[in-house]
Amino acid sequence: MTQNLLKKLNKSYVKYQKLNQLSLNSFNIFSILRKANDEVNLHSKFIFELLNPNGSHQQGDRFLKLFFKELNLEQKSHTYEVFREKFNIDILLTSQHRAIMIENKIDSQDHSNQLSNYYQRIQEEGYVENQIIFFYLTLFEEEPNEVKMKQKVRNITYQYEIRNWIEACIKEVIKLPILRDTLVQYLKLINQLTEQSQEQGFIMETKKILLEDNNLEMILSIQEAVIEAKIDIQLSFWKHLKKHLDVHYPFTFYSLNGEKTIKKAVHKYYKKRKNRKDFGFEYQIDKNLYFFIELRNNLYYGFDFREEVQPKEKEIMTALWVNWEGKYWKYSDKRLNFEQFNNPNVLSLNDKNQQETISREISDEIISLISQYQNF
């Protein structure tokens, strides 16, 4: 009976995967002109243009009203001015009695006191705490690094709020082909970034299958096995990565949670989610510099200076020609979302050959970065 259920689910999955590929492989002007994850020059710019009542869309505050509706904000959208990069804030909306900030983070994270500095700057404009709304926009509801700001920001995502808003905008301009088709292409880009192009259709069909007979009870009974499978795949990846790294540099395990081994850290990652912190590998390059490889939701790595960065060190970092997403940190080009465990890269790790290839590619990049720094 279990085998028949899995066959049924697999058939549905394959169908929606094919639909997904047809969608993602179609022409998309956004991903042609910019990197799909370019948060500054693509996403912030486009979202600002839609929110701006004076934008080139010539729709006044129609899109802004829909944005307010999606986020349960007051509907007096015509009283707001919309700015991009004012006070270095990605998107800022201001009225006489309200300031709305949107900090956009796709493949980067907030650094040092970035969020609190923005908050303080808006307060200097005369807005008090109950007049400030601060949205922290990410792909999958990642939390800010700045602990003291977690209670002051509201998390919104491309996966839900932005996707829902764009869908509402499309319905609003269904009879305006240029706007409609532009929004449809942007929606496809969001779906690609959040790995959910045909997800809703698959979810609804799966729900129908699970409600048949006692299928739901059967699936719930194997959830623990799914967690154990995730643990095995992630642990195997770390071991492969360490094997390739050790040929060149003696990386060691570290954990901010206090575990002594990578095995215990990976188990806690899936089984004890509360107060979970980063873990990974580290290598001390010199007295002032470490290289870290750690797991947040995705694999994230880079250089960490223990004291103030010196001019020579800054020069080297610039010479590396890396598109840093944090301060000398970056996500792996092959996004490995071990949290969601739902994108092609991380799922492909179940194949031993793919796991070997991906771990070698990542280790090669890390080894190259360190050796370039040392040989500069």
C-alpha positions in Angstrom: 0.0 0.0 0.0 2.9 2.4 0.9 4.5 1.6 -2.5 1.3 2.4 -4.4 1.0 5.7 -2.5 4.6 6.7 -3.3 4.1 5.8 -7.0 1.1 8.0 -7.1 2.9 10.9 -5.5 5.9 10.5 -7.7 3.7 10.6 -10.8 2.2 13.9 -9.7 5.7 15.2 -8.8 7.2 14.4 -12.2 4.2 16.1 -13.9 4.7 19.3 -12.1 8.5 19.2 -12.4 8.0 19.1 -16.2 5.6 22.1 -16.0 8.2 23.8 -13.8 10.9 23.4 -16.4 8.7 24.7 -19.2 8.0 27.8 -17.1 11.7 28.4 -16.0 13.1 27.8 -19.5 10.9 30.4 -21.1 12.1 33.8 -22.2 12.5 36.2 -19.2 13.9 39.8 -19.8 14.7 40.2 -16.1 17.1 37.3 -15.9 18.7 38.3 -19.2 19.5 41.9 -18.2 20.4 41.2 -14.6 21.4 38.4 -12.3 18.3 36.8 -11.0 19.3 37.5 -7.4 20.4 41.1 -7.9 18.6 42.7 -5.0 19.7 46.3 -5.6 19.6 46.9 -9.3 16.8 44.5 -10.1 14.4 43.7 -7.2 14.6 46.8 -5.1 14.5 49.0 -8.3 11.5 47.2 -9.7 9.5 47.0 -6.5 10.2 50.7 -5.9 9.0 51.5 -9.4 5.7 49.7 -8.8 5.2 51.3 -5.4 5.9 54.8 -6.6 2.6 56.5 -7.5 4.7 58.6 -9.9 6.3 55.6 -11.6 6.5 55.0 -15.3 3.6 52.5 -15.1 1.2 55.5 -15.0 -1.2 53.7 -12.6 -0.9 56.1 -9.8 -1.2 54.3 -6.4 -3.0 51.2 -7.6 0.0 48.9 -7.0 0.8 50.7 -3.7 -2.8 50.1 -2.4 -2.5 46.4 -3.3 0.8 46.3 -1.4 -0.8 47.9 1.7 -3.7 45.4 1.4 -1.3 42.4 1.3 0.6 43.6 4.4 -2.5 44.7 6.3 -1.5 48.4 6.4 -3.7 51.4 6.4 -5.2 52.1 3.0 -4.4 55.9 2.7 -1.7 55.1 0.2 -2.1 58.4 -1.6 -0.6 60.3 1.3 2.8 58.5 0.9 6.0 59.5 -0.9 8.2 56.7 -2.0 12.0 56.8 -2.1 14.8 54.4 -3.1 18.2 54.5 -1.3 17.2 57.5 0.8 19.4 57.5 3.9 20.8 54.2 2.3 17.5 52.5 3.0 16.5 50.2 0.1 12.9 51.5 -0.1 11.3 54.1 2.2 7.7 55.3 2.3 6.9 58.4 4.3 3.7 60.2 5.2 3.1 62.9 7.8 2.5 60.4 10.6 4.1 57.1 9.3 7.5 55.9 8.0 7.7 52.4 6.3 11.1 51.0 5.7 11.9 48.0 3.5 15.3 46.3 3.8 15.8 43.9 0.9 18.0 40.9 1.5 18.2 38.1 -1.1 21.7 36.7 -1.0 23.1 38.9 1.6 22.6 39.7 5.3 22.6 42.8 7.4 26.0 43.7 8.8 27.2 45.3 12.1 24.5 47.9 13.2 23.0 48.4 9.8 19.3 48.0 10.8 19.6 50.0 14.0 21.4 52.8 12.2 18.5 53.0 9.7 16.0 53.0 12.5 17.8 55.8 14.4 18.1 57.8 11.2 14.3 57.7 10.7 13.8 58.7 14.3 16.0 61.7 13.7 13.5 62.7 11.0 10.9 63.1 13.8 9.1 59.7 13.7 8.5 58.0 17.1 8.5 54.2 17.6 4.8 53.6 17.0 5.0 55.6 13.7 7.8 53.3 12.2 7.2 50.1 10.4 10.3 48.2 9.4 10.0 45.3 6.9 12.9 42.8 6.5 12.4 41.3 3.1 14.0 37.9 2.3 13.4 34.9 0.2 12.3 32.5 2.9 11.8 34.5 6.1 15.5 34.6 7.2 15.9 36.6 10.4 18.3 39.6 10.7 21.7 39.1 12.2 21.3 42.1 14.5 19.7 40.5 17.5 18.4 43.7 19.1 16.4 44.5 15.9 14.6 41.2 15.7 11.7 42.5 17.7 11.5 45.8 15.8 11.4 44.4 12.2 8.6 42.4 10.6 9.7 39.6 8.3 8.1 39.4 4.9 9.2 37.1 2.0 9.3 36.9 -1.7 7.9 33.4 -1.2 4.6 34.7 0.1 3.9 38.4 0.5 5.7 39.7 -2.6 4.5 36.8 -4.7 0.9 37.4 -3.6 1.2 41.1 -4.2 2.5 40.6 -7.8 -0.3 38.2 -8.5 -2.8 40.8 -7.3 -1.1 43.4 -9.5 -1.4 41.2 -12.5 -5.1 40.8 -12.0 -5.4 44.6 -11.6 -3.8 45.2 -15.1 -5.1 42.2 -16.9 -6.3 44.4 -19.8 -3.0 46.3 -20.1 -0.8 43.8 -22.0 2.6 45.5 -21.6 2.2 45.9 -17.8 0.6 42.5 -17.4 3.3 40.6 -19.3 6.1 42.4 -17.5 4.6 41.5 -14.1 4.1 37.9 -15.3 7.8 37.7 -16.1 8.7 39.1 -12.8 6.4 36.6 -11.0 8.2 33.8 -12.9 11.5 35.1 -11.6 10.3 35.2 -8.0 9.0 31.6 -8.5 12.4 30.6 -9.8 14.2 32.2 -6.8 11.8 30.6 -4.3 11.7 27.2 -6.0 7.9 27.2 -6.3 7.0 27.7 -9.9 4.5 24.9 -10.0 4.5 24.2 -6.2 0.9 25.3 -5.5 -0.5 22.9 -8.1 1.6 20.0 -6.7 0.6 20.8 -3.2 -3.1 20.8 -4.0 -2.9 17.5 -5.9 -0.9 16.0 -3.1 -3.4 17.1 -0.5 -6.1 15.4 -2.4 -4.1 12.2 -2.5 -3.3 12.4 1.2 -7.0 12.8 2.2 -7.8 9.5 0.4 -8.2 6.4 2.6 -5.5 6.5 5.4 -2.7 8.0 3.3 -2.2 10.9 5.6 -1.6 8.7 8.6 0.9 6.7 6.6 2.9 9.8 5.4 3.0 11.2 9.0 4.5 7.9 10.2 7.5 8.3 7.9 8.3 11.9 8.8 11.1 10.8 11.2 12.6 8.8 8.4 12.6 11.9 6.2 14.5 13.8 8.9 17.1 11.0 9.3 17.6 11.0 5.5 18.2 14.8 5.5 20.8 14.3 8.4 22.6 11.6 6.4 22.8 13.7 3.2 24.0 16.8 5.0 26.5 15.0 7.1 27.9 13.2 4.0 28.2 16.5 2.2 30.3 18.0 5.1 32.5 14.9 5.1 33.1 15.2 1.4 33.8 18.9 1.6 36.3 18.4 4.5 38.1 15.6 2.6 38.8 18.0 -0.4 39.7 20.9 1.8 42.2 18.9 4.0 44.4 18.3 1.0 45.3 22.0 1.1 44.3 23.5 4.4 43.7 22.0 7.9 40.1 23.2 8.5 38.6 22.4 11.9 35.0 22.1 13.1 33.4 24.8 15.1 29.9 25.4 16.5 28.3 28.4 18.2 25.9 25.9 19.8 28.6 24.1 21.7 28.6 20.7 19.9 31.9 18.9 19.7 31.4 17.2 16.4 29.8 17.9 13.0 27.6 14.9 13.5 26.0 16.3 16.6 25.7 19.7 15.0 23.8 18.3 12.0 21.5 16.3 14.3 20.7 19.4 16.3 20.1 21.4 13.1 17.0 19.3 12.3 15.9 17.9 15.7 16.4 20.9 18.1 15.5 23.9 16.1 15.0 26.4 19.0 18.0 28.8 19.6 19.9 27.1 16.8 23.1 28.9 15.8 25.7 28.7 13.1 28.3 25.9 12.7 30.8 24.7 10.1 34.6 24.7 9.5 37.2 27.3 10.2 40.8 27.9 9.1 43.2 30.5 10.7 45.1 32.1 7.8 47.1 34.5 10.0 46.9 36.2 13.3 44.2 38.6 12.2 42.4 36.5 9.6 40.2 33.4 9.6 38.2 31.8 6.8 34.8 30.4 7.8 32.5 28.0 6.1 29.2 27.8 7.9 25.6 26.8 7.6 22.8 29.3 8.0 19.9 28.3 5.8 22.3 28.0 2.9 26.1 27.4 2.8 27.8 30.7 3.5 31.6 31.4 3.6 34.2 34.1 3.6 37.1 35.9 5.3 36.7 37.2 8.9 39.2 39.9 10.2 39.5 39.9 14.0 40.7 43.5 14.1 40.2 46.5 11.9 40.9 45.7 8.2 44.2 47.3 7.1 44.5 49.1 3.7 46.7 46.3 2.3 44.0 43.7 3.3 41.3 45.8 1.7 43.3 46.0 -1.4 43.6 42.2 -1.6 39.9 41.7 -1.0 39.1 44.0 -3.8 41.6 42.3 -6.1 39.9 38.9 -5.6 37.1 40.1 -7.9 34.4 38.4 -5.8 30.9 39.6 -5.7 30.8 39.8 -1.8 27.3 39.6 -0.4 28.3 40.4 3.1 31.6 42.0 4.3 34.0 39.6 2.5 31.4 36.8 2.7 29.3 35.1 0.0 26.8 32.3 -0.5 27.8 29.3 -2.6 27.0 29.8 -6.3 25.2 26.5 -6.0 22.6 27.3 -3.4 22.3 24.5 -0.9 19.2 25.3 1.2 19.5 22.6 3.9 16.7 24.3 5.8 14.0 24.1 3.1 15.6 21.1 1.4 13.6 21.7 -1.7 15.9 23.1 -4.5 17.5 21.0 -7.2 21.1 21.5 -5.9 20.5 20.2 -2.4 18.3 17.4 -3.6 21.0 16.3 -6.1 23.3 15.6 -3.1 21.4 12.3 -2.7 23.3 11.2 -5.8 26.9 10.2 -4.7 28.4 11.4 -8.0 26.6 14.8 -7.7 27.6 15.1 -4.1 31.2 14.5 -5.0 31.1 17.1 -7.9 29.3 19.8 -5.9 31.6 19.4 -2.8 34.7 19.5 -5.0 33.5 22.6 -6.9 32.8 24.5 -3.6 36.1 23.4 -2.0 38.0 24.4 -5.2 36.5 27.9 -5.0 37.4 28.2 -1.3 40.9 26.9 -1.8 41.4 29.3 -4.7 40.2 32.3 -2.5 42.6 31.5 0.3 45.6 30.8 -2.0 45.0 34.0 -3.9 45.0 35.9 -0.7 48.2 34.2 0.5 50.0 34.7 -2.8 49.0 38.3 -3.4 
